[in-house]
Amino acid sequence: MSLANRFLYCEGRELSEDGRIGAFSPPKKSPTVQDRHGPFHTRNANAQTGFTAWGDMTMSLWADSDLLSFVKKVRGSDTTFDQFLIVWGEDTDAVDSDVYFGNMLRLEAQPKTEPAALDQVDVMAVPDSNGWLEGKSLRAMASASGDGDTESTPVNNGTVGSAISITSSSIANPSVITSAAHSLQTGDTVLIAGHSGSTPDINGSHVVTVISTTTFSIPVNVTTGGTGGTATRTSTRNGGEVQVQISANDLDTADDLTFIVRHSPDSSTWATAGTFAVITTEVDAADLADGFAARLALTGDIDRYVAIEWDFTGTAGSAAATFAAFLHRAE
């Protein structure tokens, strides 16, 4: 991982200058409360089991002088803690790059040196009771004029678990697949590969209905049965979370801005996984304290490919927004 590409956003604002983050201590992956070390050491008494990562994040970064003003804003009482959404990531420009994100309970910053243009600052971010979520970048921070989506450049989660050997596909509608012992659940999406002899060809993505530990059906009318191949799960089961960080939002004549999470088993057929509450807040790009962030909890199955869609409702005119989006899968 290149240190030069690391970034830190809070409420839509990139706190590091040009992604220049040096030493970084990520949160620990542990089911217990963790102690942290450093000048802002505290015990995170709010950590809970059942989340991806716990404890504080600490880092040393180069920032412009507005960072300290922003920290003072964060410490103020003019807004609630659950609005302070923060994300750290490995690459400001790469979709599918690794990130941590969550609600920030407290942000501390201490200047170390003061060159002419930049401050070197030690930063510690303390999460709320949900800890930090580990995820992927859905969209790099960039401006968008009018409606759009990232379906052409989605996050690809790949396969989940081991491939299951297939014995045969039956002549039936739906076709019954006989396989080695599996742990699939009804509603899972699987990728069938290497299966031969069936009409029609059943290789590809299918949603399964479990019949037994060695059989499941797929919604295909098979008129000639086939043999061999594998089935590998590609969907995750326990929902997740998507967060958007907005550094500018000019609605112009539009009524509001809506973000929609889309998912697909094959990057071709898309469905809606969840929709954010409409955003009517306008964000001034020049005002450091005017950033905005929102998050959406997802439930149920999430397919292999995930994208973010954005819609300006009403008469959009010259509406434009600058934002980034991030995805966490609970499984």
Number of C-alpha atoms within 10 A of each C-alpha: 8 10 14 14 17 22 23 24 24 28 24 29 25 23 26 22 18 15 22 19 24 16 11 16 13 16 23 18 14 15 14 14 18 18 14 19 11 9 12 18 12 14 15 20 12 15 22 18 14 13 17 22 26 30 27 29 20 25 17 21 26 24 22 18 17 15 22 18 11 19 19 14 14 23 14 11 8 8 11 10 16 12 17 22 23 27 28 20 22 22 21 23 15 16 20 20 18 17 22 25 27 25 23 25 22 16 22 18 20 16 17 13 11 13 8 7 9 16 22 23 24 21 21 23 21 27 28 22 18 18 28 29 24 23 23 25 28 27 25 19 22 14 15 16 14 18 17 13 18 17 19 9 16 22 24 21 17 13 16 14 10 11 18 20 20 23 17 21 28 19 18 16 13 16 20 24 24 21 21 15 13 18 11 21 17 12 15 20 28 26 21 21 18 14 21 16 14 18 15 13 14 24 16 14 20 22 20 22 19 20 15 15 14 17 21 22 22 22 15 17 16 21 15 14 20 22 17 18 18 20 26 22 26 25 26 20 18 13 16 20 20 25 24 26 26 29 30 25 24 21 24 15 14 19 16 21 26 17 24 20 24 23 27 23 23 16 18 11 10 16 13 15 21 18 18 18 13 15 17 14 16 19 21 16 18 10 12 19 22 18 25 24 22 20 19 18 14 20 15 14 19 27 26 25 22 25 26 28 16 19 17 25 17 11 13 20 13 12 21 20 23 19 22 23 24 29 30 23 21 20 13
